[in-house]
Each structure stands twice: as structure tokens, then as C-alpha cells.
Amino acid sequence: MIGAGLAAENFIFALAGAKSGRHSVIQLADDVFYPACSLRSTAVVAARGVSLGHSELGDTLFQGYQRFQKHVLEDNPQGVFVGEQWSGVSRKIPEFKKRYPQNLTQNEIPSLGIELATELCLSSEPCYIIDPALYLGWLKDQSVSLPIERYKDIVINIQRENELWVATSLSGKIFKAENLFLGLGSYQRFWKEFLPVVSKPVHGSYLVYENISWGVKSFSLTLNGHNLIYRSYSNELVIGSTSEEGGHFMASESELREIDQDLRTMLVNKSWPSFEKAKILTGIREKGKGRRPYLESKDRFVAVGGLYKNGFSLALYLAEIARAHLKED
Ligand SMILES: Cc1cc2nc3c(=O)[nH]c(=O)nc-3n(C[C@H](O)[C@H](O)[C@H](O)COP(=O)(O)OP(=O)(O)OC[C@H]3O[C@@H](n4cnc5c(N)ncnc54)[C@H](O)[C@@H]3O)c2cc1C
């Protein structure tokens, strides 16, 4: 198993919860050399008006959302907090109304005590606001039923030898296993010999303001495409995020400034510290063809990727499908 982001940790969670089969797992990942997108994410899960029967991607997103909802209800994972998602627009209103048939046009969000500078067409729905580190930590804790060895190491070579997968690490260790799972996120593109799928890295940056006390309710606003997330559990305000093709970690500060300023203008009765006080975080998403996630499997090898902007809702849904591809004997 290579990777320690959402794809890999949900796969281990799915293995640990499987009624049949006993797997012992060796996991390799290095968050310093290959920073996990899962820990650099605004991390909200909401249905966002998606319903079944319109497109293949829409159906997958819908099923992923439903699976995540069930996961929250049944497993009560740490680091997942229920909140309100409000989406609103001042342009492309017919498209918005089609996506969100239940909408209203007003210049306030009374349940959150927010006043807006102008009227917007708005719609609300429940959402999950996630603390990525806490949630990933919880997933790891659930694997206690499996024999598992975790190594912080960089994999530099993988090959098939005598019916086994053999991985060599930068520290010179050699690991052998019957099955290979890859959950490498945007770094999957460096392993084209295993993965003929086409995917692109898309980097995204966001701002985090600390010590914000806006009450006990966590919420997420998506107003004219800009996101503002209030995490009441950690008193943080998250603003962003940018989205630009490329696999580097340099944030577009000017774009972040613009988003931040637009939101300051829109929310007339809320204020937050100056831009300079914010931390800037960047993650690299993996965008598959047509934004679709992929699952590749053959020869006791499974890879899950292309989670793009929906890793939190898609990872468990895909992990359970991937688990079914693993041969047991
Ligand atoms: C700004 C931003 C906002 C986002 N907002 C949301 C959101 O609101 N909701 C949502 O659902 N999703 C969101 N996402 C997307 C989500 O974070 C990703 O889809 C998800 O984290 C991808 O998980 P992953 O496991 O595929 O990849 P990653 O988390 O990147 O994990 C890859 C793993 O592979 C390891 N690795 C790679 N190569 C090697 C190697 N050679 N040797 C050892 N280890 C290796 C890395 O160390 C890492 O552990 C957002 C992303 C960004 C950047």
C-alpha cells in the first residue's frame, strides 16, 4: 500500500471492516517529500444540488455523498462536524435555480446572522465540515484489527517479481507483497507504467485565519464561486480556494487577496483580521479525464485516483469497490 491520504486510509478502513479475508498491510508514505492533498484541503462535503440520472460523474458524486452520509451516521467518525452549506449567486441565476430548485432571493442569511451587501439567489443544505488531520487519524485508529506496519519512506521503484509486488524505498529497504494498492493522489502521474490513465495536477490555495469566534455553528458559504468556511470547533475561518493547473506549491497571492476582498464586501456585518494575518496553505488535487475519478485494477494491483475536489465523499465509496477487486486466497 503506497499513500496515506484519503484514498489509502479509506482503503485500509474498508479492509479492516471487511467481514471476510485477512490481510496484513505494509503502508509506505512520505508527507514531507510528497505532501498529501488530504491534509491541505478546505474539506467540506455537501450534496450541492447533485442528483441521479444526469451524467456518469453526477451519479458517482451522488453515490459518494450518500455513502459518506451513511458512514457519518453509522461510524460517527472523529473530525467530521455537521454544518450548514449556503450557496448563492448574483449571476447565472437560471442555471442556479435548475440546480437548486429550492431557493430564495434575499440579502441576509438569518440562521447564521449574516447580512449581505446585495440580494443573492440563495439555497441551503446540510453539510459536513471536516478537520482533515483528525479524520485521517480516526481512520488510522480503526485499522487496529489488521496487522499493519506503517513506514515513513519514499518509494522509488516498483516491480513484479515471481508473482509478488516488490517496492524499493529511498532508504534502501525492500518490501514484498501479494497485492499492491496505490493511492498517490496527484503524484500518481509519476507512475505511468502502472497507470495509463490521464490525470493532471491542479493546485489550490486557501487562507486560514485563527482565533475567530463567530459562535458555535460551523458553516460554509459559496457565494459567486468564493468559499468561506467557519470552523467553530477550531475557531478558524477558511477562505478560498484557488484552482490552477500545475503541480507546484506556489500560491497565487493576488487571486487570494481578490477572493478575500470580494467576501469582505459581500458580508457587511462580519469582519476578520487583515489579509497579512492569514496562513496560506496549498494542496495539489488530481484531476482525472472529464473530472471523473478512476479505479484501475489488474494483476493483484489496484489504484484509486482522480478524486479532484471530492476526495472526502468519494474515497470510501471507491475504497469499497477497490476492496472487491482484491483477490483472497
Ligand atoms: C484547496 C483544496 C480544497 C479542497 N476542498 C475539498 C473539499 O471541500 N471537499 C472534498 O471532498 N475535497 C476537497 N479537496 C480535494 C481532496 O483534498 C483530495 O481529493 C484528496 O485529498 C485526495 O486524496 P488522495 O488520497 O487521492 O491524495 P493525497 O492526499 O495527495 O495522498 C497521496 C499520498 O501518496 C503519498 N505518496 C505519493 N507518492 C509517494 C511515493 N513515491 N512514496 C511514498 N509516498 C508517496 C503522499 O505522501 C500521500 O500520503 C480539496 C483540495 C484542495 C487542494
The ligand as an SDF file (V2000), in Angstrom:
LIG
                    3D

 53 58  0  0  0  0  0  0  0  0999 V2000
   -7.5260   23.7240   -1.7420 C   0  0  0  0  0  0  0  0  0  0  0  0
   -8.2520   22.4070   -1.7790 C   0  0  0  0  0  0  0  0  0  0  0  0
   -9.5480   22.3310   -1.3250 C   0  0  0  0  0  0  0  0  0  0  0  0
  -10.2410   21.1150   -1.3420 C   0  0  0  0  0  0  0  0  0  0  0  0
  -11.5100   21.0580   -0.8470 N   0  0  0  0  0  0  0  0  0  0  0  0
  -12.1640   19.8880   -0.8140 C   0  0  0  0  0  0  0  0  0  0  0  0
  -13.4570   19.8180   -0.2510 C   0  0  0  0  0  0  0  0  0  0  0  0
  -14.0170   20.8120    0.2300 O   0  0  0  0  0  0  0  0  0  0  0  0
  -14.0900   18.6120   -0.2350 N   0  0  0  0  0  0  0  0  0  0  0  0
  -13.5110   17.4820   -0.7590 C   0  0  0  0  0  0  0  0  0  0  0  0
  -14.1210   16.4040   -0.7050 O   0  0  0  0  0  0  0  0  0  0  0  0
  -12.2820   17.5320   -1.3080 N   0  0  0  0  0  0  0  0  0  0  0  0
  -11.6020   18.6970   -1.3480 C   0  0  0  0  0  0  0  0  0  0  0  0
  -10.3450   18.7600   -1.9080 N   0  0  0  0  0  0  0  0  0  0  0  0
   -9.8080   17.5650   -2.5690 C   0  0  0  0  0  0  0  0  0  0  0  0
   -9.2620   16.4960   -1.6300 C   0  0  0  0  0  0  0  0  0  0  0  0
   -8.4480   17.0880   -0.6450 O   0  0  0  0  0  0  0  0  0  0  0  0
   -8.4920   15.4700   -2.4840 C   0  0  0  0  0  0  0  0  0  0  0  0
   -9.3650   14.9250   -3.4560 O   0  0  0  0  0  0  0  0  0  0  0  0
   -7.9350   14.3200   -1.6570 C   0  0  0  0  0  0  0  0  0  0  0  0
   -7.2310   14.7990   -0.5520 O   0  0  0  0  0  0  0  0  0  0  0  0
   -7.0630   13.4040   -2.4930 C   0  0  0  0  0  0  0  0  0  0  0  0
   -6.6650   12.3250   -1.6720 O   0  0  0  0  0  0  0  0  0  0  0  0
   -5.6350   11.2410   -2.1900 P   0  0  0  0  0  0  0  0  0  0  0  0
   -5.5010   10.2200   -1.1230 O   0  0  0  0  0  0  0  0  0  0  0  0
   -6.0240   10.7800   -3.5530 O   0  0  0  0  0  0  0  0  0  0  0  0
   -4.2350   12.0240   -2.3890 O   0  0  0  0  0  0  0  0  0  0  0  0
   -3.2310   12.6460   -1.3070 P   0  0  0  0  0  0  0  0  0  0  0  0
   -3.9590   13.1140   -0.1040 O   0  0  0  0  0  0  0  0  0  0  0  0
   -2.3890   13.6430   -2.0360 O   0  0  0  0  0  0  0  0  0  0  0  0
   -2.3320   11.4100   -0.8670 O   0  0  0  0  0  0  0  0  0  0  0  0
   -1.2700   10.9280   -1.6420 C   0  0  0  0  0  0  0  0  0  0  0  0
   -0.3360   10.1210   -0.7330 C   0  0  0  0  0  0  0  0  0  0  0  0
    0.6630    9.4570   -1.5070 O   0  0  0  0  0  0  0  0  0  0  0  0
    1.9270    9.6290   -0.8820 C   0  0  0  0  0  0  0  0  0  0  0  0
    2.9550    9.4310   -1.9080 N   0  0  0  0  0  0  0  0  0  0  0  0
    2.9110    9.8370   -3.2050 C   0  0  0  0  0  0  0  0  0  0  0  0
    3.9920    9.3850   -3.8780 N   0  0  0  0  0  0  0  0  0  0  0  0
    4.7420    8.6840   -2.9790 C   0  0  0  0  0  0  0  0  0  0  0  0
    5.9670    7.9700   -3.0640 C   0  0  0  0  0  0  0  0  0  0  0  0
    6.6660    7.8290   -4.2150 N   0  0  0  0  0  0  0  0  0  0  0  0
    6.4450    7.3680   -1.9410 N   0  0  0  0  0  0  0  0  0  0  0  0
    5.7630    7.4580   -0.7710 C   0  0  0  0  0  0  0  0  0  0  0  0
    4.5940    8.1210   -0.6480 N   0  0  0  0  0  0  0  0  0  0  0  0
    4.0940    8.7250   -1.7340 C   0  0  0  0  0  0  0  0  0  0  0  0
    1.8470   11.0040   -0.2680 C   0  0  0  0  0  0  0  0  0  0  0  0
    2.8300   11.1940    0.7330 O   0  0  0  0  0  0  0  0  0  0  0  0
    0.4190   10.9510    0.2810 C   0  0  0  0  0  0  0  0  0  0  0  0
    0.3950   10.3010    1.5360 O   0  0  0  0  0  0  0  0  0  0  0  0
   -9.6180   19.9530   -1.8860 C   0  0  0  0  0  0  0  0  0  0  0  0
   -8.3020   20.0360   -2.3330 C   0  0  0  0  0  0  0  0  0  0  0  0
   -7.6090   21.2450   -2.2840 C   0  0  0  0  0  0  0  0  0  0  0  0
   -6.1740   21.3110   -2.7410 C   0  0  0  0  0  0  0  0  0  0  0  0
  1  2  1  0
  2  3  1  0
  2 52  2  0
  3  4  2  0
  4  5  1  0
  4 50  1  0
  5  6  2  0
  6  7  1  0
  6 13  1  0
  7  8  2  0
  7  9  1  0
  9 10  1  0
 10 11  2  0
 10 12  1  0
 12 13  2  0
 13 14  1  0
 14 15  1  0
 14 50  1  0
 15 16  1  0
 16 17  1  0
 16 18  1  0
 18 19  1  0
 18 20  1  0
 20 21  1  0
 20 22  1  0
 22 23  1  0
 23 24  1  0
 24 25  2  0
 24 26  1  0
 24 27  1  0
 27 28  1  0
 28 29  2  0
 28 30  1  0
 28 31  1  0
 31 32  1  0
 32 33  1  0
 33 34  1  0
 33 48  1  0
 34 35  1  0
 35 36  1  0
 35 46  1  0
 36 37  1  0
 36 45  1  0
 37 38  2  0
 38 39  1  0
 39 40  1  0
 39 45  2  0
 40 41  1  0
 40 42  2  0
 42 43  1  0
 43 44  2  0
 44 45  1  0
 46 47  1  0
 46 48  1  0
 48 49  1  0
 50 51  2  0
 51 52  1  0
 52 53  1  0
M  END
$$$$
